[in-house]
Amino acid sequence: AIDYLLLAHGHGCQDFEGMCCFNLSSHSTSIQANIQKLQGLVKDIKVDKSLDWVNDL
C-alpha cells in the first residue's frame, strides 16, 4: 500500500531503489503467462560438453 500512496503523490518507481512497479490498467500479457512461456522455451535446454554438436551442423 505504501508504494501506491507514493505513486499517487507523484513519485515514480525510479525515485525508489528496489521498488517494483507495474501498470494495473495494462492489457499486455500477464506475468504468469510470460513465466509459463519462458518455462516452455527453456525446458529442452541441454548441456553438451563434448564437441559432437559440431557434426550436427
PDB file of N, H, CA, C and O in Angstrom:
ATOM      1  N   ALA A   1       0.815  -1.188   0.000  1.00  0.00           N
ATOM      2  CA  ALA A   1       0.000   0.000   0.000  1.00  0.00           C
ATOM      3  C   ALA A   1       0.861   1.256   0.000  1.00  0.00           C
ATOM      4  O   ALA A   1       0.470   2.286  -0.550  1.00  0.00           O
ATOM      5  N   ILE A   2       2.034   1.167   0.619  1.00  0.00           N
ATOM      6  H   ILE A   2       2.352   0.330   1.065  1.00  0.00           H
ATOM      7  CA  ILE A   2       2.922   2.332   0.673  1.00  0.00           C
ATOM      8  C   ILE A   2       3.331   2.744  -0.738  1.00  0.00           C
ATOM      9  O   ILE A   2       3.348   3.930  -1.067  1.00  0.00           O
ATOM     10  N   ASP A   3       3.658   1.756  -1.564  1.00  0.00           N
ATOM     11  H   ASP A   3       3.644   0.793  -1.297  1.00  0.00           H
ATOM     12  CA  ASP A   3       4.082   2.085  -2.928  1.00  0.00           C
ATOM     13  C   ASP A   3       2.966   2.781  -3.698  1.00  0.00           C
ATOM     14  O   ASP A   3       3.231   3.694  -4.481  1.00  0.00           O
ATOM     15  N   TYR A   4       1.731   2.362  -3.487  1.00  0.00           N
ATOM     16  H   TYR A   4       1.516   1.621  -2.851  1.00  0.00           H
ATOM     17  CA  TYR A   4       0.601   3.003  -4.158  1.00  0.00           C
ATOM     18  C   TYR A   4       0.474   4.462  -3.724  1.00  0.00           C
ATOM     19  O   TYR A   4       0.265   5.345  -4.556  1.00  0.00           O
ATOM     20  N   LEU A   5       0.601   4.712  -2.432  1.00  0.00           N
ATOM     21  H   LEU A   5       0.771   3.995  -1.756  1.00  0.00           H
ATOM     22  CA  LEU A   5       0.492   6.083  -1.922  1.00  0.00           C
ATOM     23  C   LEU A   5       1.610   6.967  -2.467  1.00  0.00           C
ATOM     24  O   LEU A   5       1.374   8.119  -2.830  1.00  0.00           O
ATOM     25  N   LEU A   6       2.821   6.429  -2.521  1.00  0.00           N
ATOM     26  H   LEU A   6       3.012   5.493  -2.226  1.00  0.00           H
ATOM     27  CA  LEU A   6       3.937   7.208  -3.066  1.00  0.00           C
ATOM     28  C   LEU A   6       3.693   7.539  -4.534  1.00  0.00           C
ATOM     29  O   LEU A   6       3.920   8.668  -4.967  1.00  0.00           O
ATOM     30  N   LEU A   7       3.233   6.558  -5.291  1.00  0.00           N
ATOM     31  H   LEU A   7       3.049   5.640  -4.939  1.00  0.00           H
ATOM     32  CA  LEU A   7       2.960   6.781  -6.712  1.00  0.00           C
ATOM     33  C   LEU A   7       1.799   7.758  -6.892  1.00  0.00           C
ATOM     34  O   LEU A   7       1.808   8.571  -7.816  1.00  0.00           O
ATOM     35  N   ALA A   8       0.804   7.679  -6.017  1.00  0.00           N
ATOM     36  H   ALA A   8       0.796   7.017  -5.267  1.00  0.00           H
ATOM     37  CA  ALA A   8      -0.344   8.582  -6.104  1.00  0.00           C
ATOM     38  C   ALA A   8       0.049  10.032  -5.849  1.00  0.00           C
ATOM     39  O   ALA A   8      -0.640  10.955  -6.282  1.00  0.00           O
ATOM     40  N   HIS A   9       1.158  10.226  -5.145  1.00  0.00           N
ATOM     41  H   HIS A   9       1.718   9.476  -4.794  1.00  0.00           H
ATOM     42  CA  HIS A   9       1.628  11.579  -4.848  1.00  0.00           C
ATOM     43  C   HIS A   9       2.733  12.018  -5.804  1.00  0.00           C
ATOM     44  O   HIS A   9       3.488  12.942  -5.501  1.00  0.00           O
ATOM     45  N   GLY A  10       2.828  11.363  -6.948  1.00  0.00           N
ATOM     46  H   GLY A  10       2.214  10.613  -7.194  1.00  0.00           H
ATOM     47  CA  GLY A  10       3.727  11.816  -7.997  1.00  0.00           C
ATOM     48  C   GLY A  10       5.127  11.251  -7.972  1.00  0.00           C
ATOM     49  O   GLY A  10       5.967  11.672  -8.767  1.00  0.00           O
ATOM     50  N   HIS A  11       5.409  10.313  -7.090  1.00  0.00           N
ATOM     51  H   HIS A  11       4.726   9.970  -6.444  1.00  0.00           H
ATOM     52  CA  HIS A  11       6.728   9.685  -7.065  1.00  0.00           C
ATOM     53  C   HIS A  11       6.698   8.457  -7.966  1.00  0.00           C
ATOM     54  O   HIS A  11       5.781   7.641  -7.876  1.00  0.00           O
ATOM     55  N   GLY A  12       7.689   8.325  -8.827  1.00  0.00           N
ATOM     56  H   GLY A  12       8.434   8.988  -8.901  1.00  0.00           H
ATOM     57  CA  GLY A  12       7.749   7.185  -9.728  1.00  0.00           C
ATOM     58  C   GLY A  12       8.652   6.091  -9.205  1.00  0.00           C
ATOM     59  O   GLY A  12       9.336   6.266  -8.197  1.00  0.00           O
ATOM     60  N   CYS A  13       8.653   4.971  -9.887  1.00  0.00           N
ATOM     61  H   CYS A  13       8.097   4.828 -10.706  1.00  0.00           H
ATOM     62  CA  CYS A  13       9.487   3.836  -9.499  1.00  0.00           C
ATOM     63  C   CYS A  13      10.961   4.214  -9.473  1.00  0.00           C
ATOM     64  O   CYS A  13      11.721   3.725  -8.637  1.00  0.00           O
ATOM     65  N   GLN A  14      11.357   5.081 -10.386  1.00  0.00           N
ATOM     66  H   GLN A  14      10.739   5.478 -11.065  1.00  0.00           H
ATOM     67  CA  GLN A  14      12.760   5.470 -10.479  1.00  0.00           C
ATOM     68  C   GLN A  14      13.216   6.252  -9.251  1.00  0.00           C
ATOM     69  O   GLN A  14      14.419   6.399  -9.034  1.00  0.00           O
ATOM     70  N   ASP A  15      12.293   6.752  -8.452  1.00  0.00           N
ATOM     71  H   ASP A  15      11.316   6.633  -8.628  1.00  0.00           H
ATOM     72  CA  ASP A  15      12.636   7.526  -7.252  1.00  0.00           C
ATOM     73  C   ASP A  15      13.037   6.644  -6.071  1.00  0.00           C
ATOM     74  O   ASP A  15      13.603   7.141  -5.097  1.00  0.00           O
ATOM     75  N   PHE A  16      12.754   5.350  -6.142  1.00  0.00           N
ATOM     76  H   PHE A  16      12.294   4.946  -6.933  1.00  0.00           H
ATOM     77  CA  PHE A  16      12.985   4.469  -5.000  1.00  0.00           C
ATOM     78  C   PHE A  16      13.702   3.203  -5.446  1.00  0.00           C
ATOM     79  O   PHE A  16      13.175   2.426  -6.243  1.00  0.00           O
ATOM     80  N   GLU A  17      14.896   3.005  -4.931  1.00  0.00           N
ATOM     81  H   GLU A  17      15.324   3.636  -4.284  1.00  0.00           H
ATOM     82  CA  GLU A  17      15.681   1.824  -5.273  1.00  0.00           C
ATOM     83  C   GLU A  17      14.976   0.571  -4.756  1.00  0.00           C
ATOM     84  O   GLU A  17      14.516   0.535  -3.615  1.00  0.00           O
ATOM     85  N   GLY A  18      14.896  -0.443  -5.594  1.00  0.00           N
ATOM     86  H   GLY A  18      15.269  -0.413  -6.521  1.00  0.00           H
ATOM     87  CA  GLY A  18      14.290  -1.708  -5.214  1.00  0.00           C
ATOM     88  C   GLY A  18      12.780  -1.754  -5.335  1.00  0.00           C
ATOM     89  O   GLY A  18      12.169  -2.780  -5.037  1.00  0.00           O
ATOM     90  N   MET A  19      12.172  -0.672  -5.763  1.00  0.00           N
ATOM     91  H   MET A  19      12.668   0.162  -6.005  1.00  0.00           H
ATOM     92  CA  MET A  19      10.713  -0.644  -5.898  1.00  0.00           C
ATOM     93  C   MET A  19      10.319  -1.223  -7.253  1.00  0.00           C
ATOM     94  O   MET A  19      10.853  -0.824  -8.289  1.00  0.00           O
ATOM     95  N   CYS A  20       9.397  -2.151  -7.236  1.00  0.00           N
ATOM     96  H   CYS A  20       8.964  -2.475  -6.395  1.00  0.00           H
ATOM     97  CA  CYS A  20       8.933  -2.789  -8.463  1.00  0.00           C
ATOM     98  C   CYS A  20       7.547  -2.245  -8.783  1.00  0.00           C
ATOM     99  O   CYS A  20       6.655  -2.273  -7.935  1.00  0.00           O
ATOM    100  N   CYS A  21       7.366  -1.755  -9.995  1.00  0.00           N
ATOM    101  H   CYS A  21       8.090  -1.733 -10.683  1.00  0.00           H
ATOM    102  CA  CYS A  21       6.079  -1.175 -10.381  1.00  0.00           C
ATOM    103  C   CYS A  21       5.502  -1.900 -11.590  1.00  0.00           C
ATOM    104  O   CYS A  21       6.229  -2.488 -12.390  1.00  0.00           O
ATOM    105  N   PHE A  22       4.204  -1.844 -11.702  1.00  0.00           N
ATOM    106  H   PHE A  22       3.613  -1.366 -11.052  1.00  0.00           H
ATOM    107  CA  PHE A  22       3.530  -2.386 -12.873  1.00  0.00           C
ATOM    108  C   PHE A  22       2.289  -1.561 -13.144  1.00  0.00           C
ATOM    109  O   PHE A  22       1.772  -0.869 -12.267  1.00  0.00           O
ATOM    110  N   ASN A  23       1.830  -1.649 -14.366  1.00  0.00           N
ATOM    111  H   ASN A  23       2.250  -2.211 -15.078  1.00  0.00           H
ATOM    112  CA  ASN A  23       0.679  -0.873 -14.800  1.00  0.00           C
ATOM    113  C   ASN A  23      -0.582  -1.716 -14.612  1.00  0.00           C
ATOM    114  O   ASN A  23      -0.776  -2.707 -15.316  1.00  0.00           O
ATOM    115  N   LEU A  24      -1.437  -1.328 -13.669  1.00  0.00           N
ATOM    116  H   LEU A  24      -1.280  -0.523 -13.097  1.00  0.00           H
ATOM    117  CA  LEU A  24      -2.652  -2.098 -13.388  1.00  0.00           C
ATOM    118  C   LEU A  24      -3.668  -2.044 -14.517  1.00  0.00           C
ATOM    119  O   LEU A  24      -4.516  -2.931 -14.625  1.00  0.00           O
ATOM    120  N   SER A  25      -3.599  -1.023 -15.358  1.00  0.00           N
ATOM    121  H   SER A  25      -2.911  -0.303 -15.270  1.00  0.00           H
ATOM    122  CA  SER A  25      -4.560  -0.909 -16.449  1.00  0.00           C
ATOM    123  C   SER A  25      -4.015  -1.473 -17.761  1.00  0.00           C
ATOM    124  O   SER A  25      -4.662  -1.368 -18.803  1.00  0.00           O
ATOM    125  N   SER A  26      -2.851  -2.057 -17.708  1.00  0.00           N
ATOM    126  H   SER A  26      -2.325  -2.142 -16.862  1.00  0.00           H
ATOM    127  CA  SER A  26      -2.232  -2.609 -18.908  1.00  0.00           C
ATOM    128  C   SER A  26      -3.007  -3.837 -19.387  1.00  0.00           C
ATOM    129  O   SER A  26      -3.487  -4.635 -18.581  1.00  0.00           O
ATOM    130  N   HIS A  27      -3.121  -3.975 -20.686  1.00  0.00           N
ATOM    131  H   HIS A  27      -2.732  -3.327 -21.340  1.00  0.00           H
ATOM    132  CA  HIS A  27      -3.782  -5.138 -21.274  1.00  0.00           C
ATOM    133  C   HIS A  27      -2.761  -6.096 -21.876  1.00  0.00           C
ATOM    134  O   HIS A  27      -3.109  -6.951 -22.689  1.00  0.00           O
ATOM    135  N   SER A  28      -1.512  -5.952 -21.479  1.00  0.00           N
ATOM    136  H   SER A  28      -1.228  -5.257 -20.818  1.00  0.00           H
ATOM    137  CA  SER A  28      -0.462  -6.820 -22.002  1.00  0.00           C
ATOM    138  C   SER A  28      -0.556  -8.198 -21.352  1.00  0.00           C
ATOM    139  O   SER A  28      -1.361  -8.422 -20.448  1.00  0.00           O
ATOM    140  N   THR A  29       0.269  -9.099 -21.824  1.00  0.00           N
ATOM    141  H   THR A  29       0.923  -8.917 -22.558  1.00  0.00           H
ATOM    142  CA  THR A  29       0.283 -10.464 -21.316  1.00  0.00           C
ATOM    143  C   THR A  29       0.605 -10.468 -19.822  1.00  0.00           C
ATOM    144  O   THR A  29       1.441  -9.692 -19.360  1.00  0.00           O
ATOM    145  N   SER A  30      -0.051 -11.329 -19.085  1.00  0.00           N
ATOM    146  H   SER A  30      -0.730 -11.960 -19.461  1.00  0.00           H
ATOM    147  CA  SER A  30       0.172 -11.393 -17.643  1.00  0.00           C
ATOM    148  C   SER A  30       1.563 -11.930 -17.328  1.00  0.00           C
ATOM    149  O   SER A  30       2.173 -12.630 -18.137  1.00  0.00           O
ATOM    150  N   ILE A  31       2.045 -11.595 -16.156  1.00  0.00           N
ATOM    151  H   ILE A  31       1.550 -11.027 -15.499  1.00  0.00           H
ATOM    152  CA  ILE A  31       3.355 -12.081 -15.719  1.00  0.00           C
ATOM    153  C   ILE A  31       3.354 -13.601 -15.679  1.00  0.00           C
ATOM    154  O   ILE A  31       4.319 -14.228 -16.117  1.00  0.00           O
ATOM    155  N   GLN A  32       2.290 -14.204 -15.163  1.00  0.00           N
ATOM    156  H   GLN A  32       1.506 -13.695 -14.808  1.00  0.00           H
ATOM    157  CA  GLN A  32       2.211 -15.662 -15.078  1.00  0.00           C
ATOM    158  C   GLN A  32       2.274 -16.292 -16.466  1.00  0.00           C
ATOM    159  O   GLN A  32       2.933 -17.317 -16.642  1.00  0.00           O
ATOM    160  N   ALA A  33       1.613 -15.709 -17.442  1.00  0.00           N
ATOM    161  H   ALA A  33       1.078 -14.876 -17.299  1.00  0.00           H
ATOM    162  CA  ALA A  33       1.658 -16.234 -18.808  1.00  0.00           C
ATOM    163  C   ALA A  33       3.070 -16.133 -19.370  1.00  0.00           C
ATOM    164  O   ALA A  33       3.525 -17.044 -20.062  1.00  0.00           O
ATOM    165  N   ASN A  34       3.768 -15.038 -19.083  1.00  0.00           N
ATOM    166  H   ASN A  34       3.399 -14.298 -18.520  1.00  0.00           H
ATOM    167  CA  ASN A  34       5.149 -14.890 -19.543  1.00  0.00           C
ATOM    168  C   ASN A  34       6.067 -15.909 -18.887  1.00  0.00           C
ATOM    169  O   ASN A  34       6.955 -16.453 -19.544  1.00  0.00           O
ATOM    170  N   ILE A  35       5.867 -16.175 -17.599  1.00  0.00           N
ATOM    171  H   ILE A  35       5.147 -15.733 -17.065  1.00  0.00           H
ATOM    172  CA  ILE A  35       6.676 -17.175 -16.903  1.00  0.00           C
ATOM    173  C   ILE A  35       6.451 -18.549 -17.516  1.00  0.00           C
ATOM    174  O   ILE A  35       7.408 -19.288 -17.746  1.00  0.00           O
ATOM    175  N   GLN A  36       5.204 -18.896 -17.782  1.00  0.00           N
ATOM    176  H   GLN A  36       4.426 -18.295 -17.595  1.00  0.00           H
ATOM    177  CA  GLN A  36       4.901 -20.193 -18.393  1.00  0.00           C
ATOM    178  C   GLN A  36       5.526 -20.306 -19.778  1.00  0.00           C
ATOM    179  O   GLN A  36       6.027 -21.369 -20.143  1.00  0.00           O
ATOM    180  N   LYS A  37       5.504 -19.233 -20.546  1.00  0.00           N
ATOM    181  H   LYS A  37       5.096 -18.369 -20.249  1.00  0.00           H
ATOM    182  CA  LYS A  37       6.107 -19.242 -21.874  1.00  0.00           C
ATOM    183  C   LYS A  37       7.608 -19.466 -21.769  1.00  0.00           C
ATOM    184  O   LYS A  37       8.172 -20.264 -22.519  1.00  0.00           O
ATOM    185  N   LEU A  38       8.259 -18.769 -20.844  1.00  0.00           N
ATOM    186  H   LEU A  38       7.801 -18.121 -20.235  1.00  0.00           H
ATOM    187  CA  LEU A  38       9.698 -18.944 -20.652  1.00  0.00           C
ATOM    188  C   LEU A  38      10.031 -20.364 -20.211  1.00  0.00           C
ATOM    189  O   LEU A  38      11.004 -20.949 -20.688  1.00  0.00           O
ATOM    190  N   GLN A  39       9.237 -20.919 -19.310  1.00  0.00           N
ATOM    191  H   GLN A  39       8.448 -20.443 -18.922  1.00  0.00           H
ATOM    192  CA  GLN A  39       9.468 -22.289 -18.861  1.00  0.00           C
ATOM    193  C   GLN A  39       9.354 -23.265 -20.028  1.00  0.00           C
ATOM    194  O   GLN A  39      10.128 -24.218 -20.116  1.00  0.00           O
ATOM    195  N   GLY A  40       8.410 -23.040 -20.910  1.00  0.00           N
ATOM    196  H   GLY A  40       7.781 -22.266 -20.839  1.00  0.00           H
ATOM    197  CA  GLY A  40       8.260 -23.893 -22.083  1.00  0.00           C
ATOM    198  C   GLY A  40       9.436 -23.787 -23.034  1.00  0.00           C
ATOM    199  O   GLY A  40       9.844 -24.778 -23.639  1.00  0.00           O
ATOM    200  N   LEU A  41       9.981 -22.588 -23.166  1.00  0.00           N
ATOM    201  H   LEU A  41       9.649 -21.783 -22.674  1.00  0.00           H
ATOM    202  CA  LEU A  41      11.104 -22.378 -24.073  1.00  0.00           C
ATOM    203  C   LEU A  41      12.404 -22.976 -23.550  1.00  0.00           C
ATOM    204  O   LEU A  41      13.246 -23.410 -24.338  1.00  0.00           O
ATOM    205  N   VAL A  42      12.577 -23.005 -22.237  1.00  0.00           N
ATOM    206  H   VAL A  42      11.893 -22.653 -21.598  1.00  0.00           H
ATOM    207  CA  VAL A  42      13.852 -23.462 -21.683  1.00  0.00           C
ATOM    208  C   VAL A  42      13.836 -24.909 -21.216  1.00  0.00           C
ATOM    209  O   VAL A  42      14.877 -25.423 -20.807  1.00  0.00           O
ATOM    210  N   LYS A  43      12.701 -25.581 -21.262  1.00  0.00           N
ATOM    211  H   LYS A  43      11.855 -25.164 -21.595  1.00  0.00           H
ATOM    212  CA  LYS A  43      12.631 -26.940 -20.721  1.00  0.00           C
ATOM    213  C   LYS A  43      13.509 -27.933 -21.481  1.00  0.00           C
ATOM    214  O   LYS A  43      13.933 -28.940 -20.916  1.00  0.00           O
ATOM    215  N   ASP A  44      13.780 -27.662 -22.741  1.00  0.00           N
ATOM    216  H   ASP A  44      13.435 -26.844 -23.201  1.00  0.00           H
ATOM    217  CA  ASP A  44      14.567 -28.597 -23.537  1.00  0.00           C
ATOM    218  C   ASP A  44      16.028 -28.190 -23.683  1.00  0.00           C
ATOM    219  O   ASP A  44      16.750 -28.776 -24.489  1.00  0.00           O
ATOM    220  N   ILE A  45      16.473 -27.207 -22.925  1.00  0.00           N
ATOM    221  H   ILE A  45      15.886 -26.731 -22.270  1.00  0.00           H
ATOM    222  CA  ILE A  45      17.879 -26.803 -22.994  1.00  0.00           C
ATOM    223  C   ILE A  45      18.730 -27.889 -22.352  1.00  0.00           C
ATOM    224  O   ILE A  45      18.429 -28.364 -21.257  1.00  0.00           O
ATOM    225  N   LYS A  46      19.782 -28.271 -23.036  1.00  0.00           N
ATOM    226  H   LYS A  46      20.027 -27.885 -23.925  1.00  0.00           H
ATOM    227  CA  LYS A  46      20.679 -29.309 -22.541  1.00  0.00           C
ATOM    228  C   LYS A  46      22.110 -28.801 -22.585  1.00  0.00           C
ATOM    229  O   LYS A  46      22.451 -27.941 -23.398  1.00  0.00           O
ATOM    230  N   VAL A  47      22.945 -29.339 -21.704  1.00  0.00           N
ATOM    231  H   VAL A  47      22.669 -30.037 -21.043  1.00  0.00           H
ATOM    232  CA  VAL A  47      24.362 -29.001 -21.683  1.00  0.00           C
ATOM    233  C   VAL A  47      25.109 -30.142 -22.343  1.00  0.00           C
ATOM    234  O   VAL A  47      24.980 -31.295 -21.931  1.00  0.00           O
ATOM    235  N   ASP A  48      25.888 -29.827 -23.360  1.00  0.00           N
ATOM    236  H   ASP A  48      25.993 -28.890 -23.694  1.00  0.00           H
ATOM    237  CA  ASP A  48      26.689 -30.823 -24.062  1.00  0.00           C
ATOM    238  C   ASP A  48      28.131 -30.359 -24.014  1.00  0.00           C
ATOM    239  O   ASP A  48      28.508 -29.395 -24.682  1.00  0.00           O
ATOM    240  N   LYS A  49      28.942 -31.056 -23.214  1.00  0.00           N
ATOM    241  H   LYS A  49      28.637 -31.838 -22.672  1.00  0.00           H
ATOM    242  CA  LYS A  49      30.329 -30.643 -23.022  1.00  0.00           C
ATOM    243  C   LYS A  49      31.261 -31.215 -24.092  1.00  0.00           C
ATOM    244  O   LYS A  49      32.436 -30.852 -24.149  1.00  0.00           O
ATOM    245  N   SER A  50      30.755 -32.086 -24.917  1.00  0.00           N
ATOM    246  H   SER A  50      29.801 -32.381 -24.870  1.00  0.00           H
ATOM    247  CA  SER A  50      31.592 -32.649 -25.977  1.00  0.00           C
ATOM    248  C   SER A  50      31.472 -31.802 -27.237  1.00  0.00           C
ATOM    249  O   SER A  50      30.667 -30.874 -27.294  1.00  0.00           O
ATOM    250  N   LEU A  51      32.266 -32.122 -28.230  1.00  0.00           N
ATOM    251  H   LEU A  51      32.920 -32.877 -28.182  1.00  0.00           H
ATOM    252  CA  LEU A  51      32.216 -31.401 -29.500  1.00  0.00           C
ATOM    253  C   LEU A  51      31.359 -32.124 -30.531  1.00  0.00           C
ATOM    254  O   LEU A  51      31.422 -31.804 -31.718  1.00  0.00           O
ATOM    255  N   ASP A  52      30.561 -33.093 -30.097  1.00  0.00           N
ATOM    256  H   ASP A  52      30.509 -33.354 -29.133  1.00  0.00           H
ATOM    257  CA  ASP A  52      29.708 -33.843 -31.023  1.00  0.00           C
ATOM    258  C   ASP A  52      28.697 -32.951 -31.724  1.00  0.00           C
ATOM    259  O   ASP A  52      28.240 -33.290 -32.816  1.00  0.00           O
ATOM    260  N   TRP A  53      28.336 -31.826 -31.132  1.00  0.00           N
ATOM    261  H   TRP A  53      28.707 -31.550 -30.245  1.00  0.00           H
ATOM    262  CA  TRP A  53      27.352 -30.932 -31.728  1.00  0.00           C
ATOM    263  C   TRP A  53      27.856 -30.350 -33.041  1.00  0.00           C
ATOM    264  O   TRP A  53      27.056 -29.946 -33.884  1.00  0.00           O
ATOM    265  N   VAL A  54      29.194 -30.302 -33.230  1.00  0.00           N
ATOM    266  H   VAL A  54      29.844 -30.630 -32.545  1.00  0.00           H
ATOM    267  CA  VAL A  54      29.762 -29.756 -34.463  1.00  0.00           C
ATOM    268  C   VAL A  54      29.352 -30.622 -35.646  1.00  0.00           C
ATOM    269  O   VAL A  54      29.084 -30.105 -36.730  1.00  0.00           O
ATOM    270  N   ASN A  55      29.302 -31.921 -35.446  1.00  0.00           N
ATOM    271  H   ASN A  55      29.519 -32.341 -34.564  1.00  0.00           H
ATOM    272  CA  ASN A  55      28.925 -32.839 -36.521  1.00  0.00           C
ATOM    273  C   ASN A  55      27.462 -32.680 -36.925  1.00  0.00           C
ATOM    274  O   ASN A  55      27.082 -33.055 -38.034  1.00  0.00           O
ATOM    275  N   ASP A  56      26.649 -32.135 -36.044  1.00  0.00           N
ATOM    276  H   ASP A  56      26.958 -31.831 -35.143  1.00  0.00           H
ATOM    277  CA  ASP A  56      25.224 -31.959 -36.332  1.00  0.00           C
ATOM    278  C   ASP A  56      24.934 -30.708 -37.148  1.00  0.00           C
ATOM    279  O   ASP A  56      23.795 -30.507 -37.571  1.00  0.00           O
ATOM    280  N   LEU A  57      25.931 -29.865 -37.381  1.00  0.00           N
ATOM    281  H   LEU A  57      26.856 -30.029 -37.038  1.00  0.00           H
ATOM    282  CA  LEU A  57      25.704 -28.624 -38.126  1.00  0.00           C
ATOM    283  C   LEU A  57      25.494 -28.863 -39.584  1.00  0.00           C
ATOM    284  O   LEU A  57      25.291 -27.915 -40.342  1.00  0.00           O
TER     285      LEU A  57
END
